[in-house]
């Protein structure tokens, strides 16, 4: 789409430009991975060893502790999907290598969630066949397109996100094929039922009401819901809301700066320097359906930060 700059009520078009090579695209993303994709950088050009020779463009870990592979293609014509899937399979089979790299970069106390490792593919364009293919695959794959304008502007858009992800790990208690002491032994997959179990009907009603409104924020179905151990996260590329179901209310954390939040009813509080569970630093609460519109007004502002 064309981009225009406004100066004194006069508009001028900013001409599209390009990166000189794929490495230039990769370096820009790696220097700003958390801002662009909500992913903490772990390693660049990570080798897959002598047996499965290859180099993963970027390794990272997202806000919920999920391992992430990012592959870049300057042109949408390159077969980046098959290459990315090869690396995703390698990652699941070499969890220890990733864990060591993450601990070396981010500290020994880093927590890693192996339930659904992510593959993010970045290119100037993808075909309808590409989107169909990744939808059929069923892995946790996101397609992002970019467009550079001049030297100072970058447009980034999520055009596909798998919302029905098949977990890559299995619960030890339900799969006898997993042996004691194996890498997958004792791992747990968290579901919505885990968060709803034992909760009274009033809390369930609140959750279903706000969940419906959150998904309605995006008509394309690109919002991803991920149950974690403590909370349920909602992301559109990056997290914008984390939700915890309590006995008679919902507690939420929004990924927006407190200073940037329009909060006329003072429903949010700044927890930047206070211990809390979610990745966001604005905490709010829903205790009654009468507050739904007001709370959603805050959530929508956080969601718009991801557009």
N, C-alpha and C positions, 0 to 999 in steps of 0.2 A: 504494500500500500504506500502511496506517496506520503512524505513527511514534509511539513511546512514549518518555517520559523516565522514568528510574528515579531515585528519591530515597528513601534509607533503606528499600529493599525495597518501596516503593510505586511503582506505575506510573501515569502520567497521559498521556493522548494529546495530542500536539502537533498542533493543527489545521492543515490545509492553508491556505495563503494564496496570493496572486498578486502579480505586479508591476502597478503602476498602468498602465503602458503598455509597449510593446515597447522603447522607448528605455531604460527602466530595466533591463530584462533585458540588453540589449546592453552598457550601461555596466558592469554587474557583471562580465560575461564578459570584456570588454576589459581591465579592471583586473586580472584573474586568469587570463588566457588560457593562460599556460604551466602554471600549477598545475592548471587544469581539463582542458585538452585537449593539453598538451604542445606548444603552438604559441607562438612568439615573436611579439609584436604588431608589426605594421608600420604600418598606417594604418586610420583609421576613416572611413566614409562616402566611400570612394574613388570619384571620378567616372570614368565610362567615356567621357567626351568628348561632343562635340556630335552626332556621327553616330549613335552607339549610346548614347543617353541613358539614364543610370541611375546608381545609387550602390551600390557594394558595401558591405555592412554592416561587415565586418572583413576586413582582409588580414593574413596572417601567413606565417611560414615554420616548418616543423616541425623536429624534432631531426635529421632526415636531410637538411635543406636543401631540402625539397619545398615549393613555394608552396602556400598554403592560403587558400581563401575560406571565411568563416563567415557564414551567413545565419540570422537569428533570426525566429521567429514566436511571438507570445504565444499564439496559438490554432493548433491543429493543422488547422483547416479551411482556412487560407489556402494558395494554390497556390505553395508555396515551392520545389518541385522544379523547375518550368519556369524560374522566375526564376533559381535557382542555376545551372542548366545554361547559361542565356544568359550569365551572368557568367563561367562556366568557359570557354566558347568564346572570350569576349572576352579573357580572361587569356592563353590560349595564343597568340592573335594579337597580343598587345601585351606581349611579354616584356620589352622595353626599359623600358616604363613601370613594370612591377613591379620590375625590377632597380634602377632609379633610386630608387624609394621605399624599397626594402630597404636599399640602401647608405646612404641619408640617415639612416635610423633605426638601423641596426645596424652600420654601418661599411663601408668600401670593400672589405674583404677577405672579405665574406660570400660563401659558395659556394652556388650555386643549382642544384638538380637538377630538370630539366624532364621527366624520364621519365614521371611520372604525377602532375600537379597534383591536389590534393585539394579536394573540396567537402564541408564539414561543415554539416549542417542541424540546427538546434536548435529544438525545439517541445515543447509540453506533451504532444502525442501525434501518432502517425502511424497511418494505416490500413493494413490488409493490402494494399490496392491500391497504396499508396505504396511499400511494401517490394518488392512484385512489380515495380513500374515501375522502380525504381532498379536492381534486380537484372538486368532485361532490358537496361537502358541500357549497362551494362558499364563506365561511367566510375568513377573513384576517388571514391566517394561514401560518407559515413558519416551515419547518422541517430542523433541523440541526443535523448532525452526528458529533461525536467527536471520536478521538483516542488518547490515552495517550501513550507516549513513554518514558520509564525510569521515572525519577523524574522531568526532566527539559523541556520536550517538549509536546505540546498539538497541535494536528491537528484538525481544525474545518472547516466543509464544509456545505454550504447551498445546499440541494438536492431538495428542492421544495419550491416555493413561489407562492402564489395566486396572479396573476397579474390582474385578472378581479374581483375586490372586490365589493360586493353589500353593499352599505352604510347602516349603522344601524340606522341612524337618518334621519328625513324627514324635508323638509322645511315647515315652518308653512304656508306660502302663498299657497302652492300647496296641502296641506293635511288638509282638514277641521276637521279630527278626532282629531287633536292636539288642545287641549284647551288652552285658554289664561292662562298664569301663570304656565303651566305644565313645567316639567323639559326639554322637547324638544322644547318648544315654542321659536321661534326666532332664532333657530339654522340654519345654512346655510351649504349646501353642495356645494363645489366649484368644477367646471368642467373646462376642457380645453376651452370650449366655453366662459366661463367667462373671461379667460385670452386673448382670441383672439378677443373678441367683440370690434368693433370699431377700430381695428388695421389695418393699410394699408396693401395692398397686398405684398409689399416688405418685411415687417416684418413677415408676414405669411409664405412666401417662405423661409426665413432664418430659421424660427422655424421648419418647416417640414423637411428641409435638415439636421439640426443638430439632430433633434429627431430621424430620421432614422439611423443616424450614431451612436447615443448613444445606441439604441437597438441592433445594429449590433455588439456591443462590446461583447455580450454574446449570443452564439448560442443556449443555452438551454432555453432562454426566462425567465431568472430569475431576470431580471431588472424590478423594480417596479417604475411606474410613478405615482406621487401623486400631484394633483393640491391642493395648499393651498391658503390662502387668498391673500398673496403678491407674491408668487413665486410657481413654479412647481418643485418638488424635484424628483431626480432619485436616487434610492438606490439599492444596492446589499447586502442585510443584513443591511448595514449602508449607510447613505447618502454619495454620492461621487460628486454630482453636484446639484446645485439649479439654476433655470433659471427664469428670469423675462423678459417678452416681452415688449419692449418699442416701441415708435412710428416709429423709423427707424433702430433699432438695438436690439440685445439681450444682456442683462447683466447677467453674471454668477458668481457663487461662487463655488470654488472647495475645497473639504475637504481633503487637503493635506498641510503639512507645507511648507511655502514659501521657506525655506532653502533646502527642499528636491526636489523642482521642477526644472526640466531641461527646461529652458525657453529661448532658443537661440534668439528669436525675441523680448524678453522683453514685452510680451503681458499681463502678470499678475502683480498685485501689492499686497503687503501685507496689509490687512485691519484688522489685529488682534486687533489693538487698535483704530480702526475707526468704527463708527456706520455703520452697513450694514444689509441687510435683510436676507441673506442666513445663513446656519449653517457653511459653509466653510469660511476659512480666507484668501483665495486667490481669488481676483476679476479679471475677464477678460471680454472681450466684443467681440461680433461678429457683424460687421457692413456691411460686404460684403462677398459674397460667395467665393471670392478669398482667404479669410482668413480661410476658413472652415478647411482645413487640419491642419493648424498651431494651431488653437484653439482645435481641436480634439486631437492633440498630447498632450496637457495639460490635457484635460479631461480624456484621457486614462490612464495617470499616476495616477490621483486621483482614477479612477476605480480600478486599480491594487492594490491599498491599501486595498481593500475589499476582495481580493482573499486569 
